[in-house]
Amino acid sequence: MCCVVFAIFVFATCGGFRGETALLVSCEGVVNKTVTAAFTYPFRLNTVVFSAPDPKGCGGTWADVYLVGDFSSSAHFFVTLAALVFLYCVTALVVYIGYNHVYQQNNKFPLTDLSISVLIAFLWLVSTFVWAKALADIKVATGASIVPGIESCKAPGTTCLFLSVTSMGILNVSVVCMPSTIWVQKMCMAEEATLSGLLLHHV
């Protein structure tokens, strides 16, 4: 089917992603302590807090430090569309295999199928661009640029160094696969249009 594989891939890569960003902190009574903030789908980063350097919070100078940004709407749109596309393709497959005679006898079914395929291609394109923008912002919000904005790191005697962030290569792939998805969708629409034309010709 048209997009089953791509839908499963998007759901698995984006929906199942888990990442972590880490800082190296030195403060009162603490030397080179690694503090981490773990984030995952749906990427509500503003609810993710860094672990404290020590139980005393650097002598009381370390307040809770949260990441910045809420990208859940973009992530939900991208993953939810993939799930809906998967369900539609499975349903269509059942119709093609189990009810092919009904599908061929009523020209409204192929035309409806073609219309839905066009809509899917459009929404898939939109959701991918929305998610690509959100992913770029997520990389910024979890990268080295976060250090200057952390107030606790500005306390006297406190230094913070960016250490690492989980690779987001798998999320990059979820975006890059979009052209292939659209190409496959166009091929399917072409086949459906041909089928629709043949059916209309025989009606």
Secondary structure, DSSP 8 states (H G I E B T S, - for coil): --SHHHHHHHHHHHHT-EEEEEEEEEETTEEEEEEEEEEETT-BGGG-B---SSTTHHHHT----B---B-HHHHHHHHHHHHHHHHHHHHHHHHHHHSHHHHHH-THHHHHHHHHHHHHHHHHHHHHHHHHHHHHHHHHHTSGGGGGG-GGGGSTT-EEEEEEE---HHHHHHHHTHHHHHHHHHHHHHHHHHHHHHHHHH-
